Amino acid sequence: MVMTKPNPRRRLVRPWRRRLWLGIFAAVCFLMLYGWRQFLPLSPHSHEYFYIRVAPGESASQIGTTLEHQKIIRSALAFDLASRAAHLSRTLKSGVYRLSPSNSLNTILRIMKSGDVVVIKVTIPEGFTVRQVVSRLVAAHIGTTTQYQKLEQRPLSGMPAPMPGVRDPLEGFLFPATYSFPWGITAKEALQTMWQTFRTEALPLYLRVHSHLSMIQWVTLASIVQQENKRAAEAPDIAAVFLNRIAIKMPLQSDATVRYAIGHPIDGSLSYQNLQVASPYNTYLNSGLPPGPIANPGLTALSAALHPAPVGYLYFLTLPNGQVLFATTYQQHLANIAYANAHY
């Protein structure tokens, strides 16, 4: 039987290798734990929010640096690496985001991938004047009254040049709708968005027909129809009344234009003194259309101004319940007035 001597080298190498592998394993575990931790919310129970603006073309590295500086995430490097791993480093959408330290890194990436930016919803009803539009925008923290006063002095790019005597060059061209404005939008950008919406939604109506009205005349007539009309179905008839009067050079005698000329709300019916207000918008004292729109009309009124009903009406009377009584002759109109006085 041959006895072999144990190899002392072998016994020495094994502990060294074991320590090496244990060290590598520990390092890997540490790195995995550290990396996993970078994806966790910086402050899970935080109720604080920050508004972060991401500029167009901004890289994930730059965004991550901003988020780390604002103490929203743990690591800008982790944000950059995670966005690259998910192939999002160049596709994160610009805008303003509402983020919290309670958001995980993956949650923030998902928000930016989907473009879930902060928006301000503002509803502009049909028939609002520019003053009312501005008041609503200021209330929504979009611009200041002073900023709008400067912007209202001249039309926006592409708008028709105002006629002499126009009170507000923007009147009529700020399309009424519900807008989702991005957070941080300026006063000028908000107005330009509304004007662009007019060009997209309303202008095609005008371009499809061969109207004898200029664009300003069209919008002016539509704005009067908007303010005088309570029921959409009767808008073409009301437009016909005013166009028929213009055709025979009969004053429009629209109370809505007088209210606009006065410039402040008046409850109830207009007085004789109200009807004497000196203004180019007073259609009791001036024939034809006023120099510009008196409100921002919606599509119904804009369409009615281009497609009036084929009727010979020259008068109309709106009852308290919204019903409109039309008449071709003054005698018929007087009869309608007597009916209204007897029943309302």
Backbone torsions as a table, in degrees:
resi	resn	phi	psi	omega
1	MET	NA	128.6	-176.9
2	VAL	-101.2	126.4	179.2
3	MET	-98.2	132.8	177.9
4	THR	-105.2	142.5	178.6
5	LYS	-79.4	137.6	176.2
6	PRO	-61.7	144.0	-178.5
7	ASN	-85.9	110.1	-178.6
8	PRO	-64.1	-28.4	179.6
9	ARG	-63.3	-39.3	-177.6
10	ARG	-63.3	-40.9	-179.7
11	ARG	-68.1	-29.0	-179.8
12	LEU	-76.9	-33.4	-176.6
13	VAL	-72.9	-38.6	-174.3
14	ARG	-58.7	-48.0	177.4
15	PRO	-61.5	-36.0	179.1
16	TRP	-64.7	-44.1	178.6
17	ARG	-65.3	-39.6	-180.0
18	ARG	-62.1	-43.9	178.4
19	ARG	-64.1	-36.5	178.9
20	LEU	-64.1	-48.3	-179.4
21	TRP	-65.9	-37.8	176.5
22	LEU	-62.5	-38.5	178.4
23	GLY	-65.9	-42.7	178.2
24	ILE	-63.7	-43.6	-179.9
25	PHE	-61.6	-43.3	179.5
26	ALA	-63.8	-40.3	179.7
27	ALA	-65.2	-42.4	179.4
28	VAL	-63.5	-44.1	178.8
29	CYS	-61.0	-41.8	179.3
30	PHE	-62.8	-45.2	-179.4
31	LEU	-65.0	-39.8	178.1
32	MET	-64.3	-43.6	179.1
33	LEU	-64.9	-42.8	179.1
34	TYR	-63.9	-45.3	179.5
35	GLY	-63.5	-41.9	178.8
36	TRP	-62.4	-37.5	-178.6
37	ARG	-65.6	-31.4	-179.2
38	GLN	-65.7	-21.2	-179.3
39	PHE	-87.2	-11.2	-178.9
40	LEU	-77.7	155.7	176.2
41	PRO	-58.2	141.3	178.5
42	LEU	-65.1	-38.9	-179.8
43	SER	-141.7	89.0	-171.6
44	PRO	-56.1	-29.6	-175.1
45	HIS	-103.0	13.0	-178.8
46	SER	-71.2	141.8	174.6
47	HIS	-112.4	14.2	-178.7
48	GLU	-90.3	142.0	179.1
49	TYR	-125.5	147.3	177.5
50	PHE	-125.0	145.1	177.1
51	TYR	-101.9	112.8	-174.8
52	ILE	-111.6	124.2	179.1
53	ARG	-93.9	126.4	175.1
54	VAL	-106.0	116.1	-177.9
55	ALA	-78.6	150.9	176.5
56	PRO	-56.7	131.6	178.9
57	GLY	84.1	-1.5	-179.6
58	GLU	-69.0	135.6	-176.2
59	SER	-80.9	162.7	178.0
60	ALA	-62.3	-35.4	178.4
61	SER	-62.1	-44.0	179.4
62	GLN	-66.8	-41.4	179.2
63	ILE	-63.3	-44.6	179.6
64	GLY	-60.5	-40.5	178.1
65	THR	-60.9	-42.2	178.1
66	THR	-62.8	-44.9	-178.0
67	LEU	-65.1	-38.8	178.1
68	GLU	-68.9	-41.0	179.7
69	HIS	-62.5	-35.7	179.3
70	GLN	-83.3	2.7	179.5
71	LYS	59.1	46.2	176.4
72	ILE	-103.4	-33.2	176.6
73	ILE	-124.8	166.6	-178.6
74	ARG	-79.8	-38.6	-171.4
75	SER	-144.4	125.4	174.9
76	ALA	-66.9	-35.1	179.8
77	LEU	-64.3	-43.5	178.8
78	ALA	-62.4	-38.5	178.8
79	PHE	-63.7	-44.7	-179.2
80	ASP	-63.4	-47.4	-178.8
81	LEU	-65.0	-40.1	-179.9
82	ALA	-66.5	-39.1	179.4
83	SER	-68.2	-34.8	177.9
84	ARG	-70.0	-40.3	-179.9
85	ALA	-63.7	-32.6	179.9
86	ALA	-93.3	7.8	-179.9
87	HIS	58.0	40.7	-178.3
88	LEU	-114.9	0.0	-171.0
89	SER	-59.8	-25.5	-179.2
90	ARG	-116.8	8.3	-176.5
91	THR	-119.1	6.7	176.6
92	LEU	-69.3	128.9	-171.4
93	LYS	-79.2	142.8	179.1
94	SER	-75.9	164.0	-180.0
95	GLY	136.6	-172.3	178.9
96	VAL	-107.8	128.0	-177.3
97	TYR	-114.4	144.8	176.2
98	ARG	-101.0	106.4	-172.8
99	LEU	-123.9	155.6	-178.6
100	SER	-132.4	150.6	172.8
101	PRO	-61.3	-13.0	177.3
102	SER	-81.4	-8.1	176.8
103	ASN	-80.8	137.6	173.3
104	SER	-75.1	163.5	179.8
105	LEU	-61.3	-40.6	178.4
106	ASN	-64.2	-37.1	177.8
107	THR	-63.5	-43.4	179.4
108	ILE	-63.9	-41.5	177.4
109	LEU	-62.2	-41.4	179.8
110	ARG	-64.7	-40.0	178.7
111	ILE	-62.0	-43.8	-177.8
112	MET	-75.0	-30.2	176.9
113	LYS	-66.1	-41.5	-177.8
114	SER	-80.2	-11.0	-179.0
115	GLY	71.1	34.9	-178.1
116	ASP	-79.3	68.5	-176.7
117	VAL	-80.6	160.4	177.4
118	VAL	-73.4	131.5	178.0
119	VAL	-127.1	157.1	175.7
120	ILE	-115.7	114.0	-179.7
121	LYS	-87.0	126.5	179.8
122	VAL	-131.9	125.8	177.5
123	THR	-101.8	123.4	177.0
124	ILE	-108.2	107.2	-178.5
125	PRO	-69.7	156.2	174.8
126	GLU	-62.9	136.2	178.9
127	GLY	92.9	-2.2	175.4
128	PHE	-67.9	139.7	172.5
129	THR	-82.0	169.2	177.7
130	VAL	-59.5	-39.8	179.4
131	ARG	-59.8	-41.1	178.8
132	GLN	-69.6	-38.5	177.1
133	VAL	-60.4	-48.4	-179.1
134	VAL	-61.2	-42.1	179.4
135	SER	-59.8	-40.9	-179.7
136	ARG	-70.8	-38.0	178.7
137	LEU	-67.1	-42.0	178.8
138	VAL	-63.9	-39.7	178.0
139	ALA	-62.7	-27.5	178.2
140	ALA	-89.2	10.6	178.3
141	HIS	65.0	35.1	173.9
142	ILE	-110.8	99.7	180.0
143	GLY	76.6	175.5	178.7
144	THR	-121.2	162.7	179.2
145	THR	-57.9	-41.0	179.9
146	THR	-62.8	-42.3	179.1
147	GLN	-61.8	-42.3	-179.6
148	TYR	-69.1	-34.7	179.0
149	GLN	-60.6	-38.3	177.5
150	LYS	-69.8	-39.8	-177.5
151	LEU	-71.0	-27.9	-176.8
152	GLU	-76.6	-7.5	-174.9
153	GLN	-75.9	-18.0	-179.3
154	ARG	-146.3	154.4	179.7
155	PRO	-67.5	155.6	175.1
156	LEU	-75.2	163.3	-179.1
157	SER	-56.6	126.0	179.3
158	GLY	96.6	-16.3	178.3
159	MET	-72.5	150.4	176.3
160	PRO	-61.4	147.0	176.7
161	ALA	-66.4	132.8	-177.4
162	PRO	-67.9	147.9	175.9
163	MET	-77.5	158.6	176.6
164	PRO	-57.7	136.8	178.1
165	GLY	92.4	-3.8	-179.5
166	VAL	-68.1	133.2	-178.7
167	ARG	-79.0	-39.6	-177.3
168	ASP	-139.0	110.9	-176.9
169	PRO	-61.4	-19.7	-179.2
170	LEU	-87.6	-14.0	-174.2
171	GLU	-58.8	130.3	176.4
172	GLY	97.8	-17.9	-171.9
173	PHE	-113.2	9.0	174.7
174	LEU	-100.3	100.2	-168.1
175	PHE	-65.6	128.6	178.3
176	PRO	-73.9	126.1	-179.2
177	ALA	-171.3	177.0	172.0
178	THR	-97.3	119.8	-175.8
179	TYR	-108.0	142.8	172.1
180	SER	-110.3	89.1	-177.8
181	PHE	-81.6	138.5	175.7
182	PRO	-67.4	146.7	178.6
183	TRP	-59.0	132.8	178.4
184	GLY	93.2	2.7	179.5
185	ILE	-63.0	143.9	-179.3
186	THR	-87.0	166.2	178.3
187	ALA	-58.5	-45.4	-179.0
188	LYS	-64.5	-41.2	179.4
189	GLU	-63.8	-37.0	178.9
190	ALA	-65.0	-45.2	179.2
191	LEU	-65.3	-40.2	178.6
192	GLN	-64.2	-35.8	177.2
193	THR	-63.4	-41.4	-179.4
194	MET	-69.5	-37.8	177.4
195	TRP	-67.8	-41.8	178.5
196	GLN	-64.2	-35.9	176.8
197	THR	-65.5	-37.3	174.6
198	PHE	-59.4	-45.4	-178.7
199	ARG	-63.5	-34.2	-177.4
200	THR	-80.7	-43.3	-172.3
201	GLU	-92.3	-36.7	-172.0
202	ALA	-103.0	-41.8	-174.2
203	LEU	-57.0	-36.9	177.3
204	PRO	-57.3	-29.2	176.5
205	LEU	-59.6	-43.5	-177.2
206	TYR	-71.8	-38.7	-176.0
207	LEU	-73.0	-19.4	-178.8
208	ARG	-82.0	-13.3	-177.5
209	VAL	-118.6	160.0	176.5
210	HIS	-102.7	78.1	-176.8
211	SER	-85.2	146.3	175.0
212	HIS	-81.9	-4.2	178.9
213	LEU	-88.7	140.6	171.2
214	SER	-71.7	169.7	-178.9
215	MET	-60.6	-42.4	-179.8
216	ILE	-65.0	-42.1	178.7
217	GLN	-62.5	-41.0	178.8
218	TRP	-60.1	-50.1	-178.1
219	VAL	-68.4	-35.0	177.9
220	THR	-63.2	-48.6	178.1
221	LEU	-60.6	-44.0	180.0
222	ALA	-61.3	-37.0	-179.4
223	SER	-67.5	-35.5	177.1
224	ILE	-68.8	-43.6	176.6
225	VAL	-59.6	-42.0	179.7
226	GLN	-57.6	-45.9	-175.5
227	GLN	-77.7	-25.9	-178.9
228	GLU	-90.5	-19.0	-172.2
229	ASN	-98.6	136.7	177.4
230	LYS	-110.3	-20.1	-178.0
231	ARG	-125.0	128.7	-175.1
232	ALA	-58.6	-36.7	-176.1
233	ALA	-64.7	-24.0	-176.1
234	GLU	-97.3	-0.9	-179.0
235	ALA	-58.2	-43.2	178.6
236	PRO	-62.9	-32.6	178.2
237	ASP	-69.9	-40.9	178.8
238	ILE	-67.0	-39.1	176.1
239	ALA	-61.2	-38.9	179.3
240	ALA	-62.8	-39.4	179.4
241	VAL	-57.7	-48.8	-176.7
242	PHE	-69.8	-38.9	178.3
243	LEU	-68.2	-36.7	176.8
244	ASN	-64.4	-38.5	178.1
245	ARG	-67.2	-41.6	178.2
246	ILE	-61.6	-37.9	-177.5
247	ALA	-63.2	-33.5	-178.7
248	ILE	-105.0	14.4	178.5
249	LYS	58.5	39.2	177.0
250	MET	-98.2	131.2	-180.0
251	PRO	-53.7	143.0	-179.0
252	LEU	-67.9	-35.1	178.9
253	GLN	51.1	51.2	178.2
254	SER	-93.6	121.0	177.7
255	ASP	-61.8	-32.5	-177.9
256	ALA	-62.5	-36.1	179.1
257	THR	-70.1	-33.0	178.5
258	VAL	-69.3	-42.2	178.1
259	ARG	-60.3	-39.4	178.2
260	TYR	-66.5	-39.5	180.0
261	ALA	-63.8	-38.8	-180.0
262	ILE	-66.6	-38.8	172.2
263	GLY	87.9	0.2	175.7
264	HIS	-143.5	153.9	-175.3
265	PRO	-62.3	141.7	175.3
266	ILE	-129.0	120.1	179.3
267	ASP	-75.7	143.8	176.7
268	GLY	75.0	-162.8	-177.2
269	SER	-74.8	156.0	176.8
270	LEU	-76.2	143.4	177.2
271	SER	-86.5	169.0	176.9
272	TYR	-60.2	-38.1	179.2
273	GLN	-64.2	-39.3	176.9
274	ASN	-59.2	-40.1	-176.1
275	LEU	-71.1	-9.0	-179.8
276	GLN	-99.5	6.8	-177.4
277	VAL	-60.3	132.4	-178.2
278	ALA	-81.0	106.8	-178.8
279	SER	-163.6	143.1	175.9
280	PRO	-64.7	-13.1	178.5
281	TYR	-87.4	-7.8	179.7
282	ASN	-79.3	103.1	-176.8
283	THR	-84.8	7.1	169.0
284	TYR	-85.6	-33.5	-177.7
285	LEU	-97.8	-20.4	-178.0
286	ASN	-121.1	136.6	179.7
287	SER	-82.1	160.4	178.1
288	GLY	76.0	-171.6	179.8
289	LEU	-73.8	151.8	172.9
290	PRO	-66.8	171.1	-174.1
291	PRO	-67.0	-17.5	-179.3
292	GLY	-163.3	174.4	-179.8
293	PRO	-59.7	156.5	178.9
294	ILE	-110.8	1.7	179.4
295	ALA	-170.4	179.3	176.4
296	ASN	-104.0	102.8	-173.7
297	PRO	-78.4	157.2	175.3
298	GLY	-92.2	-177.5	-174.9
299	LEU	-64.0	-35.1	-178.8
300	THR	-61.0	-48.7	-179.9
301	ALA	-68.5	-39.1	179.1
302	LEU	-63.8	-39.7	178.1
303	SER	-69.3	-40.8	-179.8
304	ALA	-62.2	-36.4	179.7
305	ALA	-65.6	-26.0	178.3
306	LEU	-93.3	-22.0	-177.1
307	HIS	-131.4	67.6	179.5
308	PRO	-67.1	155.5	178.1
309	ALA	-67.3	145.5	178.8
310	PRO	-80.1	68.5	-177.9
311	VAL	-128.0	162.4	-178.8
312	GLY	-103.4	19.7	-178.2
313	TYR	-60.7	141.4	173.8
314	LEU	-122.1	-8.7	-176.5
315	TYR	-138.3	153.0	169.1
316	PHE	-152.6	154.4	-178.4
317	LEU	-137.5	123.5	-180.0
318	THR	-95.1	122.4	180.0
319	LEU	-81.1	161.0	-179.7
320	PRO	-56.7	-27.2	-179.9
321	ASN	-84.7	3.6	178.6
322	GLY	95.7	-13.6	178.6
323	GLN	-68.0	143.9	-179.7
324	VAL	-114.0	129.6	176.8
325	LEU	-103.6	122.7	-178.7
326	PHE	-103.6	155.0	179.0
327	ALA	-148.8	148.1	177.9
328	THR	-94.8	-34.7	-178.8
329	THR	-114.1	162.4	180.0
330	TYR	-66.9	-33.9	177.9
331	GLN	-63.0	-41.3	177.3
332	GLN	-64.3	-37.7	179.1
333	HIS	-65.2	-41.7	177.2
334	LEU	-61.8	-37.9	177.6
335	ALA	-64.3	-38.8	177.5
336	ASN	-65.4	-38.6	177.8
337	ILE	-63.7	-42.7	179.3
338	ALA	-63.3	-39.6	178.3
339	TYR	-63.7	-43.0	-179.9
340	ALA	-64.4	-42.1	179.7
341	ASN	-65.9	-30.5	-178.4
342	ALA	-80.6	-25.7	-173.1
343	HIS	-112.3	-9.0	-177.7
344	TYR	-135.0	NA	NA
